[in-house]
Amino acid sequence: MKIGFIGVGGMAKAIIGGLLNAQTFAPTDILVHSHRQESYGPYAQEHGLVAADSNVAVARDSDLVVLAVTPNVAVKVLQEIAPQLVAGEKTLISIVAGLSLAEMRQVVGTDLPTLRTLPNVNVEVGAGMTAVAANDQLIGDQLAAALRVFNTIGSTTTLAEDQFGVFSALAGSSPAYIDFFIDSLSRAGVKHGLSKEQATQIAAQATLGSAKMVLQSDKVPFALIDQVASPGGSTIAGLLAMEEAGLMTAVVKGIDATIKRDAGGPA
């Protein structure tokens, strides 16, 4: 099976990097093309990928066609490759923000098996979170193959399309917020005598482990907090100080602002 990427921006490269690390596809089974040769030629050569000479060639020679262009050119590109998409057993996968399944069907003009996705940047290290929504034509083995792309580089969750905005805030933007939290922890460590490198490693590993605990436990996060915060101890003192400073309110307000801006309003 071959997978082709039309558009080789940051997210496409993150997905490709994750697929290569997971050895899901051989490099020669990954086709790439972008509107600028300097954007994809050296990248393809560096990783042993196939540098296709056009968008049409990617669509023609791939089983899974990943639309990874910017929203302002997505419709034009879809119109260009539409004849190739309807000619055979192909699956269209879109990572274009804001492009709905209905809009893609209208452009392609046929009931093409299609998966709309919204991955986050952590796919590059095999720990991504991707929202997916499939049309009615994407079923069986084709659906399994499309989902396998993202499940091998993280996890997927099926959402209604009108919930993609909330997902974008919780998973798409949150890596920046979590990085900010890790950096805040590490700066606190520096304040108390650790080197920045040591403090960052400690904070990042603690965050990773805590996330795994949440995912693997049948308990809600607050129950896990209670396991660490012993009566009269230092952890509960720190938690109360953080809450007094408004940590939870600040996080919720940050997500509110992200969703509002994503919907086109002022933050």
Residue pairs with C-beta under 8 A, 6 or more apart in sequence:
1 25
1 29
1 63
1 64
1 145
2 25
2 29
2 30
2 31
2 61
2 62
2 63
2 64
3 19
3 25
3 29
3 30
3 31
3 62
3 63
3 64
3 65
3 66
3 149
4 30
4 31
4 32
4 33
4 52
4 58
4 59
4 61
4 62
4 64
4 65
4 66
5 12
5 15
5 16
5 30
5 31
5 32
5 33
5 58
5 66
5 68
6 33
6 34
6 55
6 58
6 59
6 65
6 66
6 67
6 68
6 69
6 77
6 81
7 34
7 67
7 68
7 69
7 70
7 77
8 32
8 33
8 34
8 39
8 40
8 43
8 68
9 34
9 68
9 69
9 70
10 121
11 68
11 95
11 119
11 121
12 32
12 66
12 68
12 95
13 43
13 124
14 119
14 121
14 123
14 124
14 128
15 66
15 68
15 95
15 119
15 123
15 124
15 149
15 153
16 30
16 32
16 47
16 49
17 123
17 124
18 123
18 124
18 125
18 126
18 128
18 152
18 153
18 154
19 25
19 30
19 149
19 152
19 153
20 27
20 30
20 47
21 124
21 125
21 126
21 153
22 126
22 152
22 153
24 148
24 149
24 152
24 153
27 47
27 48
27 49
28 48
28 49
28 50
30 49
30 50
31 49
31 50
31 51
31 52
31 57
31 58
31 61
31 62
32 40
32 43
32 44
32 49
32 50
32 51
32 52
32 58
33 40
33 51
33 52
33 53
33 54
33 55
33 57
33 58
34 40
35 73
40 51
41 51
43 49
44 50
44 51
45 51
52 58
52 61
55 77
55 80
55 81
56 80
56 81
56 84
58 65
58 81
59 65
59 81
59 84
59 85
59 90
60 84
60 87
62 90
63 89
63 90
63 91
63 145
64 90
64 91
64 93
64 145
64 146
64 149
65 81
65 85
65 90
65 91
65 92
65 93
66 93
66 94
66 95
67 74
67 77
67 78
67 92
67 93
67 94
67 95
67 96
67 99
68 95
68 96
69 77
69 96
70 96
71 96
71 97
71 98
71 99
74 94
74 96
74 99
75 103
75 107
78 104
78 107
78 108
79 107
82 107
82 108
82 109
84 90
85 92
85 108
85 110
85 112
86 108
86 109
86 110
86 112
89 142
90 112
90 113
91 112
91 113
91 114
91 115
91 138
91 142
91 145
91 146
92 104
92 108
92 112
92 113
92 114
92 115
93 114
93 115
93 117
93 146
93 149
94 104
94 114
94 115
94 116
94 117
95 117
95 118
95 119
97 118
97 168
99 116
100 116
100 161
101 114
101 116
101 133
101 135
101 161
104 112
104 114
104 116
105 111
105 112
105 114
105 135
108 114
111 135
111 136
111 137
112 137
113 134
113 135
113 137
113 138
113 139
113 142
113 143
113 146
114 134
114 135
114 137
114 138
115 132
115 133
115 134
115 135
115 138
115 143
115 146
115 147
116 132
116 133
116 134
116 161
116 164
117 130
117 131
117 132
117 133
117 150
118 130
118 131
118 132
118 164
118 167
118 168
118 171
118 172
119 128
119 129
119 130
119 150
119 154
120 128
120 129
120 130
120 154
120 171
120 172
120 174
120 175
121 128
121 175
122 128
122 129
122 154
122 175
123 130
123 150
123 153
123 154
124 153
126 152
126 153
126 154
127 154
128 150
128 153
128 154
128 155
129 154
129 155
129 156
129 157
129 171
130 150
130 154
130 155
130 156
130 157
131 156
131 157
131 158
131 159
131 163
131 164
131 167
131 171
132 147
132 150
132 156
132 157
132 158
132 159
133 158
133 159
133 160
133 161
133 164
134 143
134 146
134 158
138 146
147 156
150 156
157 167
159 167
165 259
165 262
165 263
166 259
168 258
168 259
168 262
169 255
169 258
169 259
169 262
170 255
173 258
177 251
177 254
178 207
181 207
182 200
182 203
182 204
182 207
183 200
183 203
185 199
185 202
185 203
185 206
185 207
186 194
186 196
186 199
186 200
186 202
186 203
186 204
187 196
187 199
188 199
189 198
189 199
189 202
189 203
190 196
190 199
194 202
210 224
213 224
214 221
214 224
217 223
217 224
225 239
228 235
229 235
229 236
229 239
230 236
257 267
258 267
260 266
260 267
261 267
